[in-house]
Amino acid sequence: MTQDQFAARLSMKGLENFDQMVVAKIEGQHRSLFDFELVVIAEVLDTSLTELTPSPSKLRPDLADLQDGRR
């Protein structure tokens, strides 16, 4: 699925401000997601939230870098 196709599907599910550029920023880790956006993304990808989010054991070592914007 292309970024344009993904953005179109997200838009049809209610995330009207999503376009190819927003998808690219998310993929490039230049834009964060709100919890409600993540729910819609999981729905569009036909997967669960747990599949899209790291486990606590994976997240914990990276937390300081994430908070400081280094990742």
Backbone hydrogen bonds in HBPLUS format (Angstrom, degrees):
<---DONOR---> <-ACCEPTOR-->    atom                        ^
c    i                          cat <-CA-CA->   ^        H-A-AA   ^      H-
h    n   atom  resd res      DA  || num        DHA   H-A  angle D-A-AA Bond
n    s   type  num  typ     dist DA aas  dist angle  dist       angle   num
A0006-PHE N   A0002-THR O   2.91 MM   4  6.14 162.6  1.94 152.0 157.0     1
A0007-ALA N   A0003-GLN O   2.86 MM   4  5.99 163.5  1.88 149.8 154.5     2
A0008-ALA N   A0004-ASP O   2.94 MM   4  6.11 154.6  2.00 145.4 152.5     3
A0009-ARG N   A0005-GLN O   2.99 MM   4  6.27 155.9  2.05 147.8 153.9     4
A0010-LEU N   A0006-PHE O   2.94 MM   4  6.22 157.4  1.99 151.7 158.2     5
A0011-SER N   A0007-ALA O   2.88 MM   4  6.05 155.8  1.93 147.4 154.4     6
A0012-MET N   A0008-ALA O   2.96 MM   4  6.20 153.7  2.03 146.3 152.9     7
A0013-LYS N   A0009-ARG O   3.14 MM   4  6.37 131.3  2.39 136.1 148.3     8
A0013-LYS N   A0010-LEU O   3.10 MM   3  5.09 133.0  2.33  94.7 107.8     9
A0015-LEU N   A0010-LEU O   3.00 MM   5  5.45 158.9  2.04 146.6 139.7    10
A0014-GLY N   A0011-SER O   3.06 MM   3  5.22 161.7  2.10 106.3 111.0    11
A0018-PHE N   A0015-LEU O   3.10 MM   3  5.79 164.1  2.12 124.2 127.1    12
A0023-VAL N   A0019-ASP O   3.12 MM   4  6.44 165.8  2.14 158.9 162.7    13
A0024-ALA N   A0020-GLN O   2.94 MM   4  6.15 156.8  2.00 147.7 154.3    14
A0025-LYS N   A0021-MET O   2.95 MM   4  6.21 153.4  2.02 145.8 152.7    15
A0026-ILE N   A0022-VAL O   2.99 MM   4  6.28 154.5  2.05 151.2 157.9    16
A0027-GLU N   A0023-VAL O   2.91 MM   4  6.16 167.6  1.93 154.3 157.8    17
A0028-GLY N   A0024-ALA O   2.88 MM   4  6.01 149.8  1.97 144.3 152.9    18
A0030-HIS N   A0025-LYS O   2.72 MM   5  4.87 167.6  1.73 160.5 157.9    19
A0029-GLN N   A0026-ILE O   3.05 MM   3  5.00 160.6  2.09 106.8 111.2    20
A0037-GLU N   A0034-PHE O   3.04 MM   3  5.23 125.5  2.35 101.2 115.5    21
A0038-LEU N   A0034-PHE O   3.09 MM   4  6.45 155.1  2.15 154.5 161.5    22
A0039-VAL N   A0035-ASP O   3.13 MM   4  6.44 149.0  2.23 146.4 154.3    23
A0040-VAL N   A0036-PHE O   3.28 MM   4  6.53 157.2  2.34 140.5 145.2    24
A0041-ILE N   A0037-GLU O   2.91 MM   4  6.17 159.8  1.95 152.5 158.7    25
A0042-ALA N   A0038-LEU O   2.95 MM   4  6.14 161.2  1.98 148.0 152.4    26
A0043-GLU N   A0039-VAL O   3.06 MM   4  6.32 152.8  2.14 142.5 150.1    27
A0044-VAL N   A0040-VAL O   2.89 MM   4  6.18 162.9  1.92 156.0 159.8    28
A0045-LEU N   A0041-ILE O   2.92 MM   4  6.12 155.6  1.98 151.2 158.1    29
A0047-THR N   A0042-ALA O   2.95 MM   5  5.14 168.6  1.96 147.7 151.5    30
A0046-ASP N   A0043-GLU O   3.06 MM   3  4.91 152.8  2.13  98.6 106.9    31
A0051-GLU N   A0048-SER O   3.16 MM   3  5.34 134.9  2.37  99.0 110.6    32
A0052-LEU N   A0049-LEU O   2.99 MM   3  5.16 136.0  2.19 100.9 113.5    33
A0053-THR N   A0049-LEU O   3.10 MM   4  6.27 126.1  2.41 148.4 162.5    34
A0058-LYS N   A0055-SER O   2.98 MM   3  5.26 132.3  2.21 106.9 119.8    35
A0059-LEU N   A0055-SER O   2.89 MM   4  6.13 159.6  1.93 158.5 165.4    36
A0060-ARG N   A0056-PRO O   2.93 MM   4  5.83 165.0  1.95 150.7 153.4    37
A0062-ASP N   A0059-LEU O   2.97 MM   3  5.33 129.5  2.24 110.6 124.7    38
A0063-LEU N   A0059-LEU O   3.00 MM   4  5.91 115.8  2.43 151.8 168.9    39
A0063-LEU N   A0060-ARG O   3.27 MM   3  5.21 157.6  2.32 104.1 110.7    40
A0066-LEU N   A0062-ASP O   2.96 MM   4  6.15 159.9  2.00 158.9 165.5    41
A0067-GLN N   A0063-LEU O   2.90 MM   4  6.08 162.7  1.93 155.5 159.7    42
A0068-ASP N   A0064-ALA O   3.01 MM   4  6.15 146.5  2.12 144.4 153.5    43
A0070-ARG N   A0065-ASP O   2.85 MM   5  4.97 144.0  1.98 157.1 155.1    44
A0069-GLY N   A0066-LEU O   3.20 MM   3  5.17 157.2  2.25 100.2 106.9    45
